[in-house]
Amino acid sequence: MNKIVFSLCLVIFIACSKDEELDQPGPVPPVVSDSLGLWKKYSTGSTAAIWDIVFTSPARGFLCDQEGIRRSLDSGKTWTQILTKSNAYYTLQFLDPQHGFCIGTELARTIDGGNSWTVKPLPSRAIDINFNSPSNGLLATEIGLYRTVDSGSTWTMIRQDMWTALYFTDALNGWGATSRPGTIYKTTDGGLTWAAQPTPQTYTIHTLFFVGLRGWTVTDGPLLTTTNGGQLWQARSAPASAFDLQFVDHSTGYMTASGEVLKSTDAGITWKTDARIAGKRLVELFFTDPQHGWAAGEGGVVLRYKAP
């Protein structure tokens, strides 16, 4: 859902997009040895930094990295390059096993599970994306929020400002955030109109995630949580290096922070280390269900979680 350019030391999100987010210098993660627990460690076969990862089933997944788009058919153990282009793609979304979108400096679209891709221009450098059908989608960019009804062939701006995150629970109901600190927006009509939801903190919001009406955000300060669809947000402590999060139910969630995957079993009130790796930063998370999850980031590292 956001940004990009890795160096030896990957960074925290401080700007508007994945490239700017990871351009900033940061300390080498202090982890000195791997501790994986129920997670297993794999590699893409490249040292290229991974910027997003999604799976359409426990076996079939996709990621975008500094070199393009890769696909796995064995739960992330091995990866095959299926589209090659340097520093072009930052964020992935798959509607189903066949229909997928990857955005960054351009849009790549597949309708056959990644076997072939159609590349189209974008109106501005993209940060996040949300399609609710193969034709209809929203694009968060550094200059505004755009809508398409023709699979990304054309885009119409519907809101100005730099949009930093999008999350929808269905075709109509979703939340978004802009670079204006301290405000989250909600839509109930698929993104045509938006209502502001002020938060108790004036931090830039990077990631949004909801399970029903319960939601969480990653900011450049505290974690924000809501239990009523965003009518009221509460600030919770979070690691300074928190990057991405996903909840698999109303109480159990995971977060990437520096070289660790953190886990919460109390809806984000407290977090404990679930896995850690030495010398690399973990950036993105994706779970298909409570039993299967992945984390990825610097150096082509992919972690896979499988519940016993």
Beta strands, then each sheet from edge to edge (+ up, - down):
strand 1: 39-43
strand 2: 50-55
strand 3: 61-65
strand 4: 68-72
strand 5: 80-84
strand 6: 89-94
strand 7: 100-104
strand 8: 106-110
strand 9: 118-121
strand 10: 126-131
strand 11: 137-141
strand 12: 144-148
strand 13: 156-160
strand 14: 163-168
strand 15: 174-178
strand 16: 183-187
strand 17: 195-198
strand 18: 205-211
strand 19: 214-219
strand 20: 223-226
strand 21: 234-236
strand 22: 242-247
strand 23: 253-257
strand 24: 260-264
strand 25: 272-276
strand 26: 282-289
strand 27: 292-297
strand 28: 301-306
sheet 1: 1+ 28- 27+ 26-
sheet 2: 2+ 3- 4+ 5-
sheet 3: 6+ 7- 8+ 9-
sheet 4: 10+ 11- 12+ 13-
sheet 5: 14+ 15- 16+ 17-
sheet 6: 18+ 19- 20+ 21-
sheet 7: 22+ 23- 24+ 25-
end
